[in-house]
Amino acid sequence: MIRILLVDDHPVVRMGLRGMLDAEPDLTVIGEASDGAEGTEIALRERPDIVLMDLRMPGGDGVEATGRILAAARDVKVMVLTTYESDRDILRAIEAGASGYLLKDASPAELADAVRAAARGETVLAPSVASTLVRQVRSPAPPALSARETEVLRLVAAGLTNAEIGKRLFISEATVKTHLLRVFNKLDVADRTAAVTTAMRHELL
C-alpha cells in the first residue's frame, strides 16, 4: 500500500484528490495539510511514501516545504501537483528535489500512475513540463547583470531618460550610457526597449 500525504490550501481540491486516490486498491491517503509548514510537520511525523505538494499556498511555500522535507527524510518522495507551470516554478521545484511535477488537469488514471511511478523512484513530469526543462537545458543561461546595471535598467523600464537616471543615481550621463552599453552587450540587444523586454523575459528585473 502506497501511503500519501496531501498538501493543498483548498479543501475541495484535497477532498477530490482523496476520493480519487482512495478509490485505487493500492493507494491510501494518510493525511492532509493546508500549507507547507503543516505539510512538513505531518510528513516528518508520519513518513508517507509520497507527498502531493501544491506550490503556492498562504502560510508556506511548496518549494520551501519540499526542500525541508527531503533534507530531513530522504525516504519520502515529494511530487508537485499544481496549476502553475512557469519556467521558474518548475526549475525551483526540481532543484528542491521533487520527484515529479504534474498539473491539476491530469486525469485520475494519470495521477494514480504517477504516484506509483514516484513510489518506485522514477521521475514523473507532465509533457509540457518536460518540454520546458528540455528548452531550459538547451538554452544558455541568461547573463548576470551587476547591481548597478540592474538599477539603471530598472529606471529605464520606469521611463526615465539617461539624464534623469544620472541625477537619480548621482552619476554622470556618460556613466549611465556606459552601463547601458554593457547591458546591451550582455543581453545581445541593440536598444533600450529590447534590453528591458529581454531582461524581463529572463526574470532579471
DAMO-V503596 format. One record per residue. N is the residue number from 1. RES is the residue in three letters. PHI is phi in degrees with one decimal (999 if undefined). PSI is psi in whole degrees, 0 to 359 (none if undefined). NEAR is the number of other ideal C-beta (glycine too) atoms within 10 Angstrom. Layout:
BEGIN
N&RES&PHI&PSI&NEAR  N&RES&PHI&PSI&NEAR
END
This chain:
BEGIN
1&MET&999&128&10  2&ILE&-91.7&121&19  3&ARG&-94.1&129&17  4&ILE&-124.8&139&26  5&LEU&-111.7&131&23  6&LEU&-100.6&127&26  7&VAL&-124.5&106&31  8&ASP&-159.0&140&25  9&ASP&-82.2&356&18  10&HIS&-103.8&114&13  11&PRO&-57.8&324&10  12&VAL&-65.9&322&8  13&VAL&-64.5&314&15  14&ARG&-61.1&320&19  15&MET&-62.9&315&13  16&GLY&-64.3&317&15  17&LEU&-64.1&317&21  18&ARG&-59.8&316&15  19&GLY&-61.7&317&11  20&MET&-66.0&315&17  21&LEU&-75.6&320&21  22&ASP&-67.7&343&12  23&ALA&-74.0&344&10  24&GLU&-85.2&136&18  25&PRO&-65.7&337&7  26&ASP&-109.0&9&11  27&LEU&-122.4&143&20  28&THR&-146.7&137&15  29&VAL&-89.8&120&19  30&ILE&-102.5&356&16  31&GLY&-178.5&164&17  32&GLU&-136.5&149&19  33&ALA&-140.5&151&25  34&SER&-101.5&355&19  35&ASP&-157.0&175&18  36&GLY&-64.7&321&27  37&ALA&-64.5&314&17  38&GLU&-65.6&320&18  39&GLY&-61.6&319&29  40&THR&-62.7&315&24  41&GLU&-59.9&313&15  42&ILE&-68.7&320&20  43&ALA&-62.2&318&26  44&LEU&-73.6&335&13  45&ARG&-83.6&316&10  46&GLU&-94.9&341&13  47&ARG&48.2&64&14  48&PRO&-68.3&164&24  49&ASP&-73.4&320&18  50&ILE&-132.6&136&26  51&VAL&-110.6&121&32  52&LEU&-91.1&111&27  53&MET&-113.4&123&30  54&ASP&-75.4&161&27  55&LEU&-91.8&306&25  56&ARG&-107.3&110&14  57&MET&-138.9&141&22  58&PRO&-65.9&139&9  59&GLY&88.2&2&11  60&GLY&164.3&116&21  61&ASP&-71.6&137&18  62&GLY&-65.8&325&29  63&VAL&-67.6&316&23  64&GLU&-62.1&318&14  65&ALA&-63.3&320&27  66&THR&-58.5&313&30  67&GLY&-60.9&318&20  68&ARG&-66.9&318&19  69&ILE&-63.5&312&28  70&LEU&-69.9&332&19  71&ALA&-68.7&330&11  72&ALA&-103.3&342&11  73&ALA&-144.2&85&17  74&ARG&-69.5&345&9  75&ASP&-81.4&347&8  76&VAL&-89.5&136&20  77&LYS&-102.6&137&27  78&VAL&-114.4&127&28  79&MET&-121.0&126&24  80&VAL&-76.4&134&31  81&LEU&-133.1&107&25  82&THR&-147.4&170&21  83&THR&-92.8&351&11  84&TYR&-95.8&138&16  85&GLU&-139.7&38&17  86&SER&-72.1&153&11  87&ASP&-54.5&317&16  88&ARG&-65.4&317&10  89&ASP&-60.1&314&19  90&ILE&-62.2&311&24  91&LEU&-64.4&320&14  92&ARG&-62.4&318&19  93&ALA&-66.9&315&25  94&ILE&-66.2&319&20  95&GLU&-63.6&330&11  96&ALA&-74.3&348&21  97&GLY&107.9&10&15  98&ALA&-58.1&140&26  99&SER&-82.8&350&25  100&GLY&-169.2&167&24  101&TYR&-147.2&106&27  102&LEU&-117.6&155&21  103&LEU&-99.4&155&16  104&LYS&-72.6&355&16  105&ASP&-86.9&7&8  106&ALA&-64.2&147&16  107&SER&-75.4&161&9  108&PRO&-55.8&320&14  109&ALA&-66.8&318&10  110&GLU&-63.1&319&14  111&LEU&-65.4&314&21  112&ALA&-62.2&315&18  113&ASP&-64.0&323&14  114&ALA&-65.6&319&23  115&VAL&-62.0&316&25  116&ARG&-62.8&318&16  117&ALA&-64.5&317&16  118&ALA&-62.9&321&24  119&ALA&-63.6&331&18  120&ARG&-80.0&357&11  121&GLY&95.0&8&8  122&GLU&-87.2&156&12  123&THR&-94.4&129&14  124&VAL&-118.1&123&24  125&LEU&-130.1&135&19  126&ALA&-59.6&146&22  127&PRO&-52.6&318&8  128&SER&-66.6&327&11  129&VAL&-69.7&317&21  130&ALA&-59.6&319&14  131&SER&-62.7&320&12  132&THR&-62.9&317&19  133&LEU&-65.2&320&15  134&VAL&-61.9&317&10  135&ARG&-63.1&321&10  136&GLN&-65.8&320&13  137&VAL&-65.8&320&7  138&ARG&-76.0&335&7  139&SER&-88.1&138&10  140&PRO&-66.0&149&5  141&ALA&-64.7&143&7  142&PRO&-63.6&144&14  143&PRO&-67.6&151&14  144&ALA&-86.6&135&9  145&LEU&-98.0&146&21  146&SER&-69.8&166&12  147&ALA&-60.2&319&7  148&ARG&-69.0&319&14  149&GLU&-62.5&318&21  150&THR&-63.5&318&16  151&GLU&-62.2&315&15  152&VAL&-63.3&315&28  153&LEU&-67.1&327&24  154&ARG&-65.2&323&15  155&LEU&-72.6&327&18  156&VAL&-60.9&315&23  157&ALA&-62.5&332&16  158&ALA&-80.1&356&11  159&GLY&96.1&9&7  160&LEU&-79.0&148&17  161&THR&-80.3&169&13  162&ASN&-59.0&318&19  163&ALA&-63.2&318&11  164&GLU&-66.2&322&15  165&ILE&-63.7&317&23  166&GLY&-58.6&315&19  167&LYS&-63.7&319&14  168&ARG&-64.6&322&14  169&LEU&-99.0&1&16  170&PHE&60.4&43&7  171&ILE&-131.5&165&15  172&SER&-75.5&159&13  173&GLU&-62.3&325&14  174&ALA&-63.0&322&9  175&THR&-67.5&323&16  176&VAL&-60.0&314&24  177&LYS&-61.1&321&14  178&THR&-62.7&316&14  179&HIS&-61.9&318&22  180&LEU&-66.0&321&19  181&LEU&-62.6&321&10  182&ARG&-65.4&320&15  183&VAL&-62.5&315&24  184&PHE&-57.3&316&16  185&ASN&-65.4&317&10  186&LYS&-65.8&322&18  187&LEU&-92.0&356&22  188&ASP&57.8&51&10  189&VAL&-129.0&170&16  190&ALA&-115.6&350&9  191&ASP&-148.1&173&9  192&ARG&-63.4&316&16  193&THR&-62.1&315&11  194&ALA&-64.9&325&13  195&ALA&-63.3&316&25  196&VAL&-65.8&312&20  197&THR&-65.3&321&14  198&THR&-66.6&317&19  199&ALA&-62.9&320&24  200&MET&-67.4&322&12  201&ARG&-63.1&325&12  202&HIS&-89.3&6&15  203&GLU&60.1&36&10  204&LEU&-88.5&345&20  205&LEU&-115.7&none&16
END
